[in-house]
Structures are given as structure tokens and as C-alpha cells.
Amino acid sequence: MKATLIIIPTFNEKENISPLIDAIFSVEPKLHLLFVDDSSPDGTAEEVMRFQQKFPEQIHLLSRAEKEGLGKAYIHGFQWGLARDYDYLFEMDADLSHPAAALPKMISKLEEGKDVVVGSRYLGGVNVVNWPLSRIALSMGASIYVRLITGLAIKDPTAGFVGYRASALRKLVLAEIAFVGYAFQIEMKFKLWKKGCTLEEVPIVFVNRERGVSKMNGSIIWEAIFGVIYLKFVSIFKRI
């Protein structure tokens, strides 16, 4: 298997660290994990460091002084991983909502030559567990809206479980990625698609977090609504 890095942003996720590491290593024991922690006051970084003692070559920690948002955390993680010549880089949530069992299939798609592989909640139906109907409606409505505005031909453009070939990420100027929430996920997929990268979806079952607190808020939703229009507008007048 090619050198693969799973990037996991964290803020107050201490209680999810152990089960997450166990889940990932149970399906792919050779993977490397990079936790990008925004100075969590609950001791998340210390919990990661405890596992670093057991897996010093595979578990890494990047601590940031302040909370800058999901998008910035991933950008720092991408830059860290590209500088160390990883072949594949993944986005994955810390809250156990993304199934580690899907990683082998997603990695195989990258090995087949796909540039981007998306763990999709909406490929072949609605595969979401323990979300209220209002949240499902919001998410599905956002996906339809994004596809209509951008032309992206994937069912789950706001998905946060995503794998990239390093060669695809190097086509982007990562420092110019503007958004931090849902719009970050859309921006990454849209810009890579516009650069001719191949995107493929793999169906997953998304399970709502059982521990900790969701980071979703109104500003993230508004960023996505207006961010999509901005991305489409810019793409008409400028190569992105």
C-alpha cells in the first residue's frame, strides 16, 4: 500500500481518540494518523501523545495555538503531509461518524487511479444514522443546491470523508483555499474537478456522534450558501 496519511482535526475530542485509533488500525494497521489539534482544553492533545508513545512512527500531532476552523486545520495537515511525501491524504472526522471500515475500499479507488474519492452519505439512498429529519433535510438540500449551482456530478459534495492523491492536491494553491466549514469541502471538490481531476464516490453509512459536541453552527451554513455562488461566479471569469 502507498504511504497514506489520515488527517483528523480535533477540538475537545479526548473521549473519541482511543476508539477512533482502534477502529482505524483494526482495518488498516499500517496507516499513519495526523491529529491537528486546536489547543483543546479537555486534554485531547495529551491523549494523542499517550498513543504516540505506543505508535511513534504512525501517530503524529500538530498543535495550533488557536481555533481557526476545519478548513485551516486540513490545509495545515495537507501541507504537513505533502512535505513528507505521502502518496494519499485523507480527511476524516474525529467523532467516529466516518466508518473506518470504508478506508480499504476508498484507498483502492485511489490505487486504481482516481484523484479524489468521496465517502458518500447519499449514493444509493440516504445512509445516515441518528440524525433528526431536519438535519437530513438540510444536508440533502445543501447537496442538491451545490450540484445545481456548480455542476458537480456527485451526490454528496459537502462530504467530509475524502481521500486525495498527493498529485491532485499539488494542483491547488492550498494557501488560497478560502473557506473553513461546509464551503471548504465544496471548494476543494469544485476546484479539483475544474482542474480535470477525477472524483468518485464510495457509499458509507454516516453515524452521528455519540460523544462530545457538534461544531456545526449558523455561520458555517451561511458560508456554504454564499460560498457556492462565489465559487461559481469566480470560475466563470477566472481559471481556478
Secondary structure, 3 states (H helix, E strand, C coil): CCCEEEEEEECCCHHHHHHHHHHHHHHCCCCEEEEEECCCCCCHHHHHHHHHCCCCCCEEEEECCCCCCHHHHHHHHHHHHHHCCCCEEEECCCCCCCCHHHHHHHHHHHHCCCCEEEEECCCCCCCEECCCHHHHHHHHHHHHHHHHHHCCCCCCCCCCCEEEEHHHHCCCCHHHCCCCCHHHHHHHHHHHHHCCCCEEEEECCEECCCCCCCCCCHHHHHHHHHHHHHHHHHHHHCCC
